[in-house]
């Protein structure tokens, strides 16, 4: 089984969205496990997360993520809800924060990735049916969505816009160290036990150019981050996005 098959399997599993509040310490934990998005009253949708957040007055919320992604706009809406909340948001990547889940991760005042976890960023994708005009409109819409989604990473990404665009084009998997080097995470935490993605040699030749590009960027920005003192990233202002039928799918 390769990594794409493993992510598809994760998408087929039932989502586990849990909220655990501790009234005494004023801290709460929000677990976002499995696919993101669903019907209006689904707990793994933006509406479901909104209901959970309205129920807490915690000063600190620890958001734990292990998700292959899902609905792009549910991901954006959840991220904006967390940014707008009065609590300090600490994001913990417990396994995988891929696609829309990586957008949610960007809401953290601090993002912690144990060294055996991963983050994946990529372009928007969808399934469409129709004539040439329909596909032309869909392509135009996807490009607009890509611009909106890229904005989720720009406030943290330490490199140039063209470099971020290339990483998105390449459907890039990032280790904890690589995410920190790019500014997409703050801390490499202690390793935790998770189901690992299998290493495969499939498509090795096609991915060689992408690996070289990513490794060059990692070396470039890891050196810069090591030479500068750690600073807490500023908390971005919440933004609004229109809902759409288009989703981030692998």
C-alpha positions in Angstrom: 0.0 0.0 0.0 1.4 3.4 -0.9 0.8 6.7 0.9 -2.1 7.8 -1.4 -3.9 4.5 -0.7 -3.3 5.0 3.0 -4.8 8.5 2.9 -7.8 7.3 1.0 -8.3 4.7 3.7 -8.2 7.4 6.3 -10.8 9.3 4.4 -13.1 6.3 4.5 -13.0 6.0 8.2 -15.5 7.7 10.5 -14.4 11.1 11.8 -13.7 11.4 15.5 -14.4 14.9 16.7 -14.2 15.2 20.4 -14.1 18.2 22.8 -12.8 17.7 26.3 -13.1 20.7 28.7 -11.4 21.1 32.1 -13.3 23.8 34.0 -10.8 24.0 36.8 -7.7 24.7 34.7 -9.6 26.7 32.0 -8.0 24.4 29.4 -9.8 22.4 26.7 -8.8 19.8 24.1 -10.3 19.6 20.7 -9.6 16.4 18.7 -10.0 16.5 14.9 -9.4 13.0 13.7 -10.5 11.7 10.3 -12.1 13.4 7.3 -13.2 17.0 7.5 -16.6 18.2 6.2 -20.0 16.8 6.1 -23.7 17.6 6.4 -24.9 20.6 8.4 -25.3 18.7 11.6 -22.2 16.6 11.2 -19.7 17.1 14.1 -16.7 17.1 11.7 -18.1 20.1 9.8 -17.4 23.8 10.4 -20.9 24.0 11.9 -20.2 21.1 14.2 -16.9 22.7 15.4 -18.7 26.0 15.9 -21.2 24.4 18.3 -18.3 22.9 20.3 -16.4 26.2 20.5 -19.5 28.1 21.6 -19.7 25.8 24.6 -16.4 26.7 26.1 -14.8 29.7 27.8 -11.4 28.1 28.1 -8.3 30.3 28.1 -6.3 27.7 26.2 -7.5 25.2 23.6 -5.3 22.3 22.5 -6.3 21.2 19.0 -5.1 17.7 18.2 -5.1 16.8 14.5 -4.8 13.5 12.7 -6.6 14.0 9.4 -6.2 13.4 5.6 -8.2 16.6 4.9 -11.5 16.9 3.1 -13.6 19.9 2.4 -11.5 22.9 1.6 -14.0 25.5 2.9 -14.9 23.6 6.0 -11.1 23.6 6.8 -10.9 27.3 6.1 -14.0 28.1 8.2 -12.7 25.9 11.2 -9.3 27.7 11.0 -11.0 31.1 11.0 -13.2 30.1 14.0 -10.2 29.1 16.0 -8.3 32.3 15.1 -11.3 34.4 16.1 -11.7 32.6 19.5 -10.4 34.4 22.6 -8.5 31.4 23.8 -4.8 30.7 23.0 -4.8 28.0 20.4 -2.1 25.3 20.6 -2.1 22.9 17.6 -0.7 19.4 18.1 -0.2 17.3 14.9 -0.7 13.8 16.4 -0.1 12.0 13.1 -1.0 13.6 9.8 -2.2 17.1 9.0 -2.9 16.9 5.3 -4.8 19.1 2.8 -7.6 20.9 4.6 -6.3 19.7 7.9 -3.0 21.6 7.3 -5.1 24.7 6.8 -6.7 24.2 10.2 -3.2 23.7 11.7 -2.3 27.2 10.5 -4.8 28.6 13.1 -2.4 27.8 16.0 -0.7 30.5 18.0 1.8 27.6 18.4 2.0 24.5 16.2 3.7 21.5 17.7 4.8 18.5 15.5 6.4 15.4 17.1 9.3 14.3 15.0 7.4 11.3 13.5 4.4 13.3 12.3 3.8 14.9 8.9 2.1 17.8 7.1 1.0 17.8 3.5 0.0 20.9 1.4 -1.3 20.9 -2.1 -3.6 22.5 -4.7 -7.3 22.3 -4.7 -9.0 19.5 -6.7 -12.5 18.5 -7.6 -14.6 16.1 -9.7 -16.7 17.7 -12.5 -19.0 16.6 -15.2 -20.2 18.7 -18.2 -19.1 20.3 -21.5 -16.0 22.4 -22.2 -17.5 25.5 -20.8 -18.2 23.8 -17.5 -14.7 22.6 -17.2 -13.3 26.0 -18.1 -15.3 27.6 -15.4 -14.3 25.0 -12.9 -10.6 25.5 -13.7 -11.1 29.3 -13.2 -12.8 28.7 -9.9 -10.1 26.3 -8.7 -7.4 28.9 -9.4 -9.3 31.4 -7.3 -9.7 28.8 -4.5 -5.9 28.1 -4.7 -5.2 31.8 -4.2 -7.5 31.8 -1.1 -6.0 28.6 0.3 -2.4 29.8 -0.2 -3.2 32.8 2.0 -3.7 30.4 4.9 0.0 29.6 4.7 1.5 33.0 3.7 1.4 34.5 7.1 3.7 31.8 8.4 5.7 30.7 5.4 9.2 32.2 5.6 10.1 32.0 1.9 9.0 33.7 -1.3 5.5 33.4 -2.8 6.9 31.5 -5.8 8.5 29.0 -3.5 5.3 28.4 -1.7 3.5 28.0 -5.0 6.0 25.4 -6.1 5.5 23.4 -2.9 1.7 23.5 -3.4 2.1 22.4 -7.1 4.3 19.5 -5.9 1.8 18.1 -3.4 4.5 18.3 -0.7 4.8 16.2 2.4 6.7 17.8 5.2 8.4 16.3 8.2 8.3 18.1 11.5 11.8 19.5 10.9 10.9 20.7 7.4 7.7 22.3 8.6 9.6 24.2 11.3 12.2 25.3 8.7 9.5 26.8 6.5 7.7 28.4 9.4 4.6 26.2 9.1 5.3 24.8 12.6 7.0 26.1 15.7 8.2 23.2 17.7 9.5 19.6 17.0 8.0 17.7 19.9 8.8 14.3 21.3 7.9 11.3 19.1 4.6 9.7 19.7 3.3 6.4 18.3 1.1 6.7 15.2 0.3 4.4 12.3 3.1 5.2 9.8 2.8 5.8 6.1 4.6 3.0 4.2 7.8 3.9 2.2 7.5 2.9 -1.4 9.7 3.3 -4.4 6.7 3.9 -6.7 7.0 7.1 -8.8 10.5 7.7 -7.5 11.8 9.0 -10.8 8.9 11.5 -11.1 9.4 12.8 -7.6 13.2 13.3 -7.8 12.9 16.8 -9.0 10.4 17.7 -6.4 12.5 16.2 -3.6 15.5 18.2 -4.8 13.5 21.4 -4.8 12.1 20.8 -1.3 15.5 19.8 0.1 17.1 23.0 -1.2 14.4 25.1 0.4 14.7 23.2 3.7 18.5 23.8 3.8 18.0 27.5 2.9 15.4 28.3 5.5 16.6 25.9 8.3 19.9 27.8 8.2 18.0 31.1 8.6 15.8 29.8 11.4 18.8 28.5 13.3 20.5 31.9 13.1 17.5 33.8 14.5 15.9 33.7 18.0 12.6 31.9 18.2 9.7 34.3 18.1 6.0 33.7 18.6 4.2 34.1 15.3 1.6 36.9 15.2 -2.0 35.7 15.2 -3.6 36.5 11.8 -6.9 38.4 11.6 -9.8 36.1 10.7 -10.9 36.2 7.1 -14.2 35.3 5.3 -14.6 32.9 2.4 -17.6 32.1 0.3 -18.9 28.6 0.5 -18.6 26.4 -2.6 -19.3 22.9 -3.8 -15.6 22.4 -4.6 -13.5 20.3 -2.2 -9.9 19.5 -1.6 -9.6 15.8 -2.6 -6.6 13.6 -3.1 
